[in-house]
Amino acid sequence: MLLIKNIGMLATPIGSTARCGTAQREITQLYNASILIDDDGNIASVTANGELPHCSNDIQTIDAKGLLVTPGLVDAHTHLVFGGWRNHEVPLKISGASYLEILNAGGGILNTLNHTREASEDELFDRSAAFINEMLGFGVTTVEAKSGYGLNLETELKQLRVIRRLNRNTPLDVIPTFMGAHAIPTEFSGDANGYINYLIDELLPVVAKEKLADFCDVFIEDTIFDAAQAKKLLLAAQNLGLPSKVHADEINAIGGSELAAEIGAVSAEHLLATEDSGIAAMAKSGTIACLLPCTSLYLDKPFARARDMISAGIPVAIATDFNPGSCPSLNLQLAINMGYIRYRLYPEEILTAVTLNAACAIGMGEKVGTIEPGKQADMVIWNAHDPSMLCYRMGSNQANIVIKKGKIYETR
């Protein structure tokens, strides 16, 4: 067993369902707190006001020294497994080329596709495992990872198998999402409908049979997939037991957020260009808005309407969107900073966004995202005393000690 004592402030949302509206700002704050972790890596008890839980005197103990403790961070949107980098595209962007122009010229996702197809499974695993260790150092204890850099049967399955290996062989819980509909490969150039049929007929049955994914995602955007094509794919995936996620309204609002609400998607992601109709639809459906502020920063694009979404009653999560093109950063603490200064969210709303709401966006709300008895013992001891400091400091890693399933990882 493990005892964490002398916690200056324990700050956590409560429950196993996503919080929205004014409730997103409601977090429990306990002072002079202690947490007892059992031998299975779960939280046994939480006490406050100097009270210590009943346990033996020879138990392993961590003295938090009056610092802040929160749940471990959950990064609910990444493209973690990929080959190559795309640093050579940045000068094109500086010269004025748009995301879609680079993609349509064979760059962007299609560039990464070639490198990912060429890489072996072991090469992708080793590279991605190093990324996960870096994420752990920033306080991330659970991460979602999408495929979508293969766009054929062999490489999509290779990516998903790597994600499964990462979940089994690295400290983090790694949640897999099938995103074969990330772009149209050259083999199907000009035939988006044919590619959607290929995904439905050839890939989805194998992904479902081998239980390689927990969700299915699709990129709805001009010149890629429209809402009708996405709906066909996502409903086929739902019939095979894969809940929906949607890359929606990243560049243009062409019905992605409305579709997410219509089909009951667990989350709609990006949402930079979401209009009032999309916000209203998502508020009714309970779809979680998974927002990616570092992508807006890196692409010099508008920031999502996070404040409006919370006011409308949409649960908001914040994630990195780590990928080689539009967000080559896996630092969720930077996304926290952006949520504060660009989304204008309160520290309590942000804490919920990167813990409980993010966990619910990837089907993990029953296990992680809060510090409560019975939940998995995932938490961070910060070099800070309250959540506002996590949002305020920019560019510094404030994670001090990370605990995953009761195991201690010191970051400094």
C-alpha positions as CSV (number, residue, x, y, z in Angstrom):
1,M,0.0,0.0,0.0
2,L,1.0,3.6,-0.5
3,L,0.1,6.7,1.6
4,I,0.4,10.2,0.3
5,K,0.2,12.7,3.1
6,N,0.6,16.4,3.8
7,I,-1.2,17.4,0.6
8,G,-1.7,21.1,0.8
9,M,-4.7,21.1,-1.6
10,L,-6.3,18.1,-3.2
11,A,-8.3,19.4,-6.2
12,T,-10.5,17.1,-8.1
13,P,-13.9,16.9,-9.9
14,I,-16.2,14.2,-8.6
15,G,-18.1,11.5,-10.4
16,S,-17.9,9.3,-13.5
17,T,-19.9,11.4,-16.0
18,A,-18.9,14.5,-17.9
19,R,-19.6,17.8,-16.3
20,C,-21.2,20.7,-18.2
21,G,-22.4,24.3,-17.7
22,T,-21.8,25.7,-14.3
23,A,-21.1,22.2,-13.0
24,Q,-17.8,22.1,-15.0
25,R,-16.5,24.6,-12.6
26,E,-17.4,22.7,-9.5
27,I,-14.4,20.8,-8.1
28,T,-13.8,19.4,-4.6
29,Q,-10.9,21.0,-2.7
30,L,-9.6,19.3,0.4
31,Y,-6.9,20.7,2.6
32,N,-4.1,19.0,4.6
33,A,-5.3,15.8,2.8
34,S,-4.1,12.2,2.5
35,I,-4.7,9.5,0.0
36,L,-4.4,5.8,0.7
37,I,-3.7,3.5,-2.3
38,D,-4.2,-0.2,-2.1
39,D,-2.0,-3.0,-3.4
40,D,-4.1,-3.2,-6.6
41,G,-3.3,0.4,-7.6
42,N,-6.7,1.8,-6.6
43,I,-7.7,4.6,-4.3
44,A,-8.7,3.1,-0.9
45,S,-9.6,6.2,1.0
46,V,-9.2,10.0,1.0
47,T,-9.1,12.1,4.2
48,A,-8.6,15.8,5.0
49,N,-7.9,18.3,7.7
50,G,-4.9,16.4,8.9
51,E,-6.7,13.1,9.5
52,L,-4.7,10.1,8.4
53,P,-6.4,6.9,7.1
54,H,-6.1,3.8,9.2
55,C,-3.0,1.9,7.9
56,S,0.1,0.2,9.3
57,N,3.1,2.2,10.4
58,D,5.5,0.6,7.9
59,I,3.5,1.5,4.8
60,Q,5.3,3.2,2.0
61,T,4.7,7.0,2.3
62,I,5.1,10.1,0.1
63,D,5.2,13.4,1.8
64,A,3.5,15.9,-0.5
65,K,5.1,18.8,1.4
66,G,2.0,21.0,1.2
67,L,1.8,20.9,-2.6
68,L,-1.1,20.5,-4.9
69,V,-2.4,17.1,-5.9
70,T,-4.9,16.5,-8.8
71,P,-6.0,13.5,-10.8
72,G,-3.6,12.4,-13.5
73,L,-4.1,14.3,-16.8
74,V,-6.0,12.7,-19.6
75,D,-5.0,13.5,-23.2
76,A,-8.2,12.6,-25.1
77,H,-7.0,13.4,-28.7
78,T,-3.6,12.4,-30.2
79,H,-2.2,11.0,-33.4
80,L,0.6,9.3,-31.4
81,V,1.8,6.6,-33.8
82,F,3.4,7.9,-37.0
83,G,6.6,7.8,-39.1
84,G,8.7,10.8,-40.1
85,W,8.2,14.5,-39.3
86,R,6.9,17.4,-41.4
87,N,9.2,20.3,-40.3
88,H,9.9,21.0,-44.0
89,E,6.3,22.1,-44.5
90,V,6.5,25.0,-42.0
91,P,8.2,27.3,-44.6
92,L,5.4,26.6,-47.0
93,K,2.9,27.7,-44.3
94,I,5.0,30.8,-43.6
95,S,4.8,31.6,-47.4
96,G,1.0,31.4,-47.2
97,A,0.1,27.8,-48.2
98,S,-3.0,26.6,-46.5
99,Y,-3.5,23.2,-44.7
100,L,-5.7,21.9,-47.5
101,E,-3.4,23.2,-50.2
102,I,-0.5,21.3,-48.7
103,L,-2.6,18.2,-48.4
104,N,-3.9,18.4,-51.9
105,A,-0.3,18.7,-53.2
106,G,0.6,15.4,-51.6
107,G,1.9,16.8,-48.3
108,G,0.4,16.9,-44.9
109,I,-1.3,13.6,-43.9
110,L,-0.2,12.0,-47.2
111,N,3.4,12.8,-46.5
112,T,3.2,11.1,-43.0
113,L,1.3,8.2,-44.6
114,N,4.3,7.3,-46.8
115,H,6.7,7.3,-43.8
116,T,4.3,5.3,-41.7
117,R,3.8,2.7,-44.4
118,E,7.5,2.3,-44.7
119,A,8.2,1.9,-40.9
120,S,8.1,-1.4,-39.2
121,E,5.8,-2.2,-36.3
122,D,8.8,-2.3,-34.0
123,E,10.1,1.0,-35.2
124,L,6.7,2.6,-34.6
125,F,6.4,1.0,-31.2
126,D,9.8,2.2,-30.0
127,R,9.2,5.7,-31.3
128,S,5.7,6.0,-29.7
129,A,6.8,4.5,-26.4
130,A,9.4,7.3,-26.2
131,F,6.6,9.8,-26.8
132,I,4.5,8.2,-24.0
133,N,7.4,8.5,-21.5
134,E,7.6,12.2,-22.4
135,M,3.9,12.6,-21.8
136,L,4.1,10.8,-18.5
137,G,6.7,13.4,-17.4
138,F,4.2,16.2,-18.1
139,G,1.6,14.5,-15.8
140,V,-0.4,12.6,-18.4
141,T,-1.5,9.2,-17.2
142,T,-4.1,8.2,-19.9
143,V,-4.0,9.0,-23.6
144,E,-6.1,8.3,-26.6
145,A,-4.3,7.4,-29.9
146,K,-5.8,7.4,-33.4
147,S,-4.8,5.5,-36.5
148,G,-5.2,7.3,-39.8
149,Y,-1.6,7.4,-41.2
150,G,-2.0,4.2,-43.1
151,L,-5.2,4.5,-45.1
152,N,-4.9,0.9,-46.2
153,L,-5.6,-2.4,-44.5
154,E,-2.0,-3.3,-43.7
155,T,-0.8,-0.1,-42.2
156,E,-4.0,0.8,-40.4
157,L,-3.9,-2.5,-38.7
158,K,-0.2,-2.0,-38.0
159,Q,-0.9,1.3,-36.3
160,L,-3.7,-0.2,-34.2
161,R,-1.6,-3.1,-33.2
162,V,1.2,-0.8,-32.1
163,I,-1.4,1.1,-30.0
164,R,-2.5,-2.2,-28.4
165,R,1.2,-3.0,-27.6
166,L,1.6,0.5,-26.1
167,N,-1.4,-0.1,-23.8
168,R,0.1,-3.4,-22.6
169,N,3.7,-2.5,-22.4
170,T,4.0,1.2,-21.2
171,P,2.8,2.8,-18.0
172,L,-0.1,4.7,-19.5
173,D,-3.6,3.5,-20.4
174,V,-3.6,4.0,-24.2
175,I,-7.1,4.1,-25.8
176,P,-7.3,3.2,-29.5
177,T,-9.4,5.0,-32.1
178,F,-9.7,3.8,-35.7
179,M,-9.4,6.7,-38.0
180,G,-9.0,5.2,-41.5
181,A,-11.1,8.1,-42.7
182,H,-8.4,10.7,-42.0
183,A,-7.7,11.6,-45.7
184,I,-8.3,10.1,-49.1
185,P,-5.2,8.0,-50.2
186,T,-3.8,8.3,-53.7
187,E,-5.1,4.9,-54.5
188,F,-8.6,6.4,-54.3
189,S,-7.9,9.9,-55.6
190,G,-11.1,11.5,-56.6
191,D,-13.2,8.7,-55.2
192,A,-14.1,9.5,-51.7
193,N,-17.3,7.3,-51.9
194,G,-15.2,4.3,-53.0
195,Y,-12.8,4.8,-50.2
196,I,-15.6,4.9,-47.6
197,N,-16.9,1.7,-49.0
198,Y,-13.5,0.2,-48.8
199,L,-13.2,1.1,-45.1
200,I,-16.7,-0.3,-44.4
201,D,-16.2,-3.6,-46.4
202,E,-12.5,-4.3,-45.8
203,L,-11.2,-2.6,-42.7
204,L,-14.0,-2.2,-40.2
205,P,-14.8,-5.9,-40.0
206,V,-11.1,-6.8,-39.2
207,V,-10.7,-3.9,-36.7
208,A,-13.9,-5.0,-34.9
209,K,-13.1,-8.8,-35.0
210,E,-9.6,-8.3,-33.6
211,K,-10.9,-5.7,-31.0
212,L,-8.3,-3.2,-32.1
213,A,-10.2,0.0,-31.5
214,D,-12.7,1.4,-29.0
215,F,-14.0,4.2,-31.3
216,C,-14.2,5.2,-34.9
217,D,-13.4,8.7,-36.0
218,V,-13.7,10.5,-39.4
219,F,-12.3,13.9,-40.7
220,I,-15.3,15.9,-42.1
221,E,-13.8,18.7,-44.2
222,D,-14.0,20.3,-47.7
223,T,-12.3,18.2,-50.3
224,I,-12.0,15.2,-47.8
225,F,-15.3,13.7,-46.5
226,D,-18.6,15.3,-46.3
227,A,-21.2,14.7,-43.6
228,A,-23.2,12.1,-45.6
229,Q,-20.1,10.0,-46.2
230,A,-19.0,10.3,-42.6
231,K,-22.5,9.3,-41.4
232,K,-22.4,6.1,-43.6
233,L,-19.0,5.1,-42.1
234,L,-19.8,5.9,-38.5
235,L,-23.2,4.1,-38.5
236,A,-21.5,1.1,-40.0
237,A,-18.9,1.3,-37.2
238,Q,-21.7,1.6,-34.6
239,N,-23.3,-1.5,-35.9
240,L,-20.0,-3.3,-35.2
241,G,-19.8,-1.9,-31.7
242,L,-17.5,1.1,-32.2
243,P,-18.9,4.4,-30.8
244,S,-18.4,7.5,-32.9
245,K,-16.0,10.4,-32.7
246,V,-15.9,13.2,-35.3
247,H,-13.2,15.6,-36.5
248,A,-15.6,18.5,-37.0
249,D,-15.5,22.1,-38.1
250,E,-11.7,22.3,-37.9
251,I,-11.4,24.5,-41.0
252,N,-14.9,24.9,-42.4
253,A,-18.3,24.3,-40.8
254,I,-19.9,21.8,-43.2
255,G,-22.1,19.9,-40.8
256,G,-19.7,18.0,-38.7
257,S,-20.8,19.1,-35.3
258,E,-24.5,18.7,-36.3
259,L,-23.8,15.2,-37.5
260,A,-22.0,14.4,-34.2
261,A,-25.1,15.3,-32.3
262,E,-27.4,13.5,-34.7
263,I,-25.7,10.1,-34.4
264,G,-24.9,10.4,-30.7
265,A,-21.1,10.7,-31.1
266,V,-19.2,10.5,-27.8
267,S,-17.2,13.6,-28.8
268,A,-16.7,16.1,-31.5
269,E,-13.2,17.4,-31.8
270,H,-11.4,20.6,-33.0
271,L,-14.6,22.7,-33.5
272,L,-12.6,25.9,-34.5
273,A,-15.3,27.0,-37.0
274,T,-18.4,25.7,-35.2
275,E,-21.5,27.9,-35.7
276,D,-24.5,28.5,-33.4
277,S,-26.4,25.6,-35.0
278,G,-23.6,23.1,-34.1
279,I,-23.4,24.4,-30.6
280,A,-27.2,24.1,-30.1
281,A,-27.2,20.5,-31.5
282,M,-24.3,19.3,-29.3
283,A,-25.9,20.9,-26.2
284,K,-29.0,18.8,-26.8
285,S,-27.1,15.5,-27.5
286,G,-24.6,15.6,-24.7
287,T,-21.7,15.2,-27.1
288,I,-18.4,16.2,-25.5
289,A,-16.5,19.0,-27.2
290,C,-12.9,18.0,-27.3
291,L,-11.0,21.2,-28.0
292,L,-7.4,21.5,-29.2
293,P,-6.0,25.0,-28.5
294,C,-2.4,24.2,-29.4
295,T,-3.5,23.4,-32.9
296,S,-5.1,26.8,-33.2
297,L,-1.8,28.3,-31.9
298,Y,0.4,26.4,-34.3
299,L,-1.7,27.0,-37.4
300,D,-2.5,30.6,-36.4
301,K,-6.2,29.8,-36.7
302,P,-9.2,31.0,-34.6
303,F,-9.7,29.4,-31.2
304,A,-12.8,27.3,-30.5
305,R,-15.7,29.0,-28.8
306,A,-15.1,27.3,-25.5
307,R,-16.8,29.9,-23.4
308,D,-20.0,29.8,-25.6
309,M,-20.0,26.0,-25.5
310,I,-19.8,25.8,-21.7
311,S,-22.5,28.5,-21.4
312,A,-24.7,26.4,-23.7
313,G,-24.3,23.3,-21.5
314,I,-21.8,21.3,-23.6
315,P,-19.1,19.4,-21.6
316,V,-15.7,20.7,-22.7
317,A,-12.5,18.6,-22.7
318,I,-9.1,19.9,-23.7
319,A,-6.4,17.8,-25.4
320,T,-3.1,18.3,-27.3
321,D,-3.8,16.9,-30.8
322,F,-0.2,15.7,-30.9
323,N,0.7,15.0,-34.5
324,P,3.6,15.7,-36.9
325,G,1.8,18.4,-38.9
326,S,-0.6,20.7,-37.1
327,C,0.6,20.2,-33.5
328,P,4.0,18.7,-32.9
329,S,3.6,19.2,-29.2
330,L,2.6,16.5,-26.6
331,N,2.7,18.9,-23.7
332,L,-0.8,19.0,-22.3
333,Q,0.3,21.6,-19.8
334,L,0.8,24.0,-22.7
335,A,-2.8,23.2,-23.8
336,I,-3.9,24.1,-20.2
337,N,-2.2,27.5,-20.6
338,M,-3.9,28.1,-23.9
339,G,-7.3,27.2,-22.3
340,Y,-6.7,29.8,-19.7
341,I,-5.4,32.7,-21.8
342,R,-7.2,32.1,-25.1
343,Y,-10.4,30.2,-24.2
344,R,-10.8,32.4,-21.1
345,L,-11.8,29.4,-19.0
346,Y,-11.5,29.3,-15.2
347,P,-8.8,27.1,-13.7
348,E,-11.5,24.8,-12.2
349,E,-13.2,24.4,-15.6
350,I,-9.8,23.6,-17.2
351,L,-9.0,21.0,-14.5
352,T,-12.3,19.2,-15.3
353,A,-11.5,19.5,-19.0
354,V,-8.2,17.7,-18.7
355,T,-9.3,15.1,-16.2
356,L,-12.9,13.9,-15.9
357,N,-14.4,15.3,-19.1
358,A,-11.4,14.1,-21.1
359,A,-11.7,10.6,-19.5
360,C,-15.4,10.5,-20.4
361,A,-14.6,11.5,-24.0
362,I,-12.6,8.2,-24.3
363,G,-14.8,5.9,-22.3
364,M,-12.7,6.0,-19.1
365,G,-14.8,8.0,-16.8
366,E,-15.6,5.0,-14.5
367,K,-11.9,4.4,-13.9
368,V,-9.9,7.6,-14.1
369,G,-10.3,11.4,-14.1
370,T,-11.1,12.0,-10.4
371,I,-9.5,11.2,-7.0
372,E,-12.2,9.1,-5.3
373,P,-12.2,5.7,-3.5
374,G,-12.6,2.9,-6.0
375,K,-11.0,4.8,-8.9
376,Q,-7.6,4.0,-10.3
377,A,-4.8,5.6,-8.4
378,D,-3.7,8.1,-11.1
379,M,-2.6,11.4,-9.8
380,V,0.1,14.2,-10.0
381,I,1.9,16.0,-7.2
382,W,2.6,19.4,-8.7
383,N,5.2,22.0,-8.0
384,A,2.3,24.4,-7.3
385,H,-0.2,25.0,-4.6
386,D,-3.5,25.5,-6.5
387,P,-5.0,24.9,-9.9
388,S,-4.6,28.6,-11.0
389,M,-0.8,28.2,-10.9
390,L,-1.0,25.3,-13.4
391,C,-2.9,27.6,-15.7
392,Y,-0.7,30.6,-15.1
393,R,2.8,29.3,-15.6
394,M,3.7,28.9,-19.2
395,G,6.6,26.9,-20.6
396,S,7.6,25.2,-17.4
397,N,6.9,21.6,-16.5
398,Q,5.2,21.8,-13.1
399,A,4.7,18.0,-12.6
400,N,6.8,16.9,-9.6
401,I,5.7,13.3,-9.0
402,V,3.4,11.3,-11.2
403,I,1.5,8.2,-9.8
404,K,0.0,5.7,-12.2
405,K,-2.0,2.8,-10.9
406,G,-0.2,3.4,-7.6
407,K,3.3,3.3,-9.1
408,I,5.6,6.3,-8.5
409,Y,7.3,8.1,-11.3
410,E,9.4,11.1,-10.4
411,T,9.8,13.7,-13.1
412,R,12.6,15.7,-11.7
